[in-house]
Amino acid sequence: MTVSHTPEPRHEHHELPSGISMHAVHWEPAEATLPPCLLVHGLASNARLWDGVARRLAALGHPVVAIDQRGHGHSSKPDGPFDMASVADDLRLLVTELGWEQPLIAGQSWGGNVVIEFAHRHPGVALVIVCVDGGSIELQQRMPDWEVAKAQMAPPSLIGTPIAKMRAWMTKSNADWPAEGIEGQLANFEVRDDGTIAPWLTLERHLLVLRGLWEHMPSDLYASITDPVLWISADNGQSEWTVAKRAGIEAALSALATSRSEWFSPAHHDVHAQHPAEVAALLHGALTDPDFF
């Protein structure tokens, strides 16, 4: 994988027919010779977690756009809806706005489920679908009661934490991450004038997104999906969780028409931020290697 040029990102807002103003980070190659890539973050995350992957893909010749989904980052903050169909349709509207034909569309965690929903709702629009430690998440399998799920998965309150304290904690806890991964994670927060932070995604919207994810059953969709699907998964060392995840991926591989699985072990849930070069190489290979799948 030869990298020829290091691009600088460009930030734009795209006004979608859904009423969403979607913030997008554009990475333009010196010469666009390869298929484009749309990169989609997870719950309570943001476009910047993809910086390392996006920069490498653009350097190889792929036009790349990483987005803040509705409610997140610098995109619109509507009161709703946040169901999976609505957020997946945002991606379809953006692809049309960009004038792209058959991009690779990759989503991480919740974003992985979003792109599976996209593939189900909009077959043939994507050349490749990529699920990065997501896509097979079915919260109802472990927490069949929504109130229990909400109580167990509600985010911690970080409002008012000094940014310096958060940076120090992230740097220490993710010591093997590249600097751009740390900066991407910090971009999950607004930094206020007093030097403290607040998540861009409010608690109320976080719970609405979580409810949409809890309601989603991707295993019901696999048989309808015709696009090739690449699964990139992280083994974080928690054996019970990893065993369940591997079982879910195996079920997806059996049900999908065309798919492939790659595992990183040990690895963080944000494997795209932790190992951007390796993840970028897989996405590039999925688009350029005729024998990849």
N, C-alpha and C positions, 0 to 999 in steps of 0.2 A: 504494500500500500504506500504509494509515493505521494507525499504532500508537497505541493508546488507553490502555495501562496497562503499567507495568513491574513484573512480579511478582518475588517472592523465591522461590528454590528451596527445596524440602523434600526431605530425604534419608530414604529408607525401605529396609528389607530385605524382600524377598519370598521366602518359603520355597516353593520349587517342588517338585512331586512327583518330580522327578529327583534330589532331594537337594541341589540347589544353593540356597544363600542368595544371592540376587541383589541387589546394591546398586543402587538406582535413584534418580536425581535427578528429582523431580517439579516441573514448572513449571505452576502452575494459573492460568488466565486469570481475570480478574474475572468474566467471563461466558463460559461455554463454549458458543459458538455454531457452531463449525466442527469438522471431523473431527480426531481425535487423531493424534499423531505419535510414533512410537517410533524413537529414534536410537541407532545401534549403532556403536561405535568400531572401530578397526583393531588390528592386532597390536601388543602392548606399549603400547597407548594406554589411554584411560580415558574415562569419561562426560563429564568436564569440558571436553574439547576441543570439545564441542557447546554450551557455555554461550551463546555469542553468537547462534547459530542458534536455540537453544531459547527464550531470553529474547524474541527478536523474534516467534517463532511464537506463544508464549503471549500476548504483548501484542496479537496480532491476533485471539485468540479460540480458538486451538487448545490443548487439553490436550496436554502434552508430557511424555514420560518418556525420559531418557537413561540408559543402563545401563552398568555394568561387567560385561563378559562373564566367564564362569567362568575362574578363574585370574588375573584382572586386578583392579586397584584394590581396592575393599573387599568384593568378592564372595568366595564360597568358593574355596578353593585345593585342589581335588581333585588326585589324582595322574593322573586321566584319567576318561573318555576326552575327547579333544579333536578327534575327527574332525568333519567338517563337518555330518554329520547330527545329531550330538549337540548341537552348539552352536546349530544352526538350530531344533531341537526345544525348546531352552530358550526361545527367543523365542515359540514357539507356546504354551507353558505360561504364560509371562508375560502374553501377550495375554488368555488365559482368566482368569488371576488378576486382571487389571485390569478385566475385564468390558467390554472394548472390542469394538466391531463395526467391521470394515473400517477400520483405521488406515492411515495412510501409514507405511511402514517403510523407513528409510534406513540404509544401512551404508557406512562408509568403508574403503577398501583391503581388507584381509582381511574386514572387516565387510561390504563389498560382495559378496564371494563368499558370505558367510553368508546374506545376504538373497536372493540368487539361489537358493541351495539351499532356503531357506524357501519361496520362490514355487513351486518345483518340488514340494516335499513337501506344501505346504498351499495349494493353489490356491483363490483366492477369499477367503481370510482377510484379505488386505490389499487396500485400495482402490488404492494405488499403491506400487510398489517403486522405491526410489531408490538408485543405486550412485554413490558419490562417490569418484572415482579408484580404483575397484576393481570387482569383479564379473565382469570378463573376465580376471582373472589366471590364467594357466596356466603355472606355473613349469616343468613338464616339457617345454614347448616349447623352452625355452632351456637347461635343465639336466636332461637325461633320467636322470641318475644321482643318486640321493638323497644319497649320501655327498658328492658334489661340491656339490650344492645346500646341504647342511648346512654344509660348510666355508666356502662363499662367503657365506652369509647369516646365520651365527651373529652375535648382537649383540655389540657391544663391552662390555667389563667396565667398568661405571660405579660399582660398589660402592665406597664410601669417598670419592667425590668430594664436596667441600664444596658445600652447597646454594648458597652465595653465588657460587661459581665457575660452577656450572651456570646459575644465573639470568643472570649476566653474559654467558655464552656464548650463551644462547638469545636474550637481548635484542639482542645485537649481530648475530647471524646471521639474525634475523627482524625486522629493524628496521621493516618495513612492517606488522607484525602489530598488532592492537589488544591492549591490556594483558590482557584476559580470555583471549585466545589463548595468551599467554605463561604465564599462571597455569594454564590448562588443561594445557599441555604439562608444566609442573613437577609437576602432580598425577599424572604417570606414576610418581612416585617416593615411597617412604616416606622421611620425614626423621627420622633417628635422633637420639637425645639429644645426641650429640656434634656435631650440625650437618652430618653427612654423609648421603648418600642411598644408597638401594638400590632397584632397580626392584621394583614390586609383583609383576610377572611374573617368576618365577625362571627361570634359564637352562634347567633341565630342562623346565619347562612351555613355555617359549618354543619349544624345539625340537619338542615334541609338537604344538603349534599349527602350527608351520611345516610339519611332516610332513603334517598334515591339509590344509593349503593346497596343498602340493606334489602331493598325490594328487588334488586337486579339478580337474575338467575341466568348467567351466561351459558350454562350447560344446556339450557333449552334452545339455544341459538346456534350451536356449533354445526348442526346438520344442514342448516340453511346457508352457511357461509362458504362461498366459492373462492374468495381471495386467499392466496398463500399467507399463512400466519407463522411468524417467528416468535417463539417464547424465549425470553431471556430472564432467568430466575436466579434468586440469591438464596443460598443456604447460610443462614445467620447463626448456625450452631445450636438453635433451639430445636431439639430432635422431634418433639411432638408436632410442632408447627410445620417443620420441614417435611415430615412424613406425609402430613395432610396435603401440603402444597404439591408434593411430587405426585400424589395420587390424583389430584385435580388436573395436573398437567398431562399425565398419562391418559386420563379420560378424554381430555381435549384432543390429544394427538390421535386417538382412536376414532373420534367422531368427525374430525375435520377432513376435508378433501385433500388438502396439501398443507403440511406443517412440519416444523422442526423445532427442537428444544435445545437450548444451551444453558448450562448451569455455571454460576460463579460460586466458589466455596473456598474459604469462608468469605462472606460478602455482606455489605450493608443493604438494607431495603432500597436505598437510593444508589443502586449499583452504577447507574449512568453518571452520577457525579463522582463516585469513588474511582471508577475505572473507565474514564471517557474514551481513551484510545482503543481499548478492547471492544467497547460497545459500538463505537463508530465503525470499527473494522467489520463487525458483524452486519451492521446496517448497510454498509457499502457492498459487502459480499452478497447480501440478499438481493441487491439491485443489479449487480454486474456479473456474478458467477452463474452461468447457465445450469450448473450442476449443484447449486446451493441447496435446493430443496429435494 
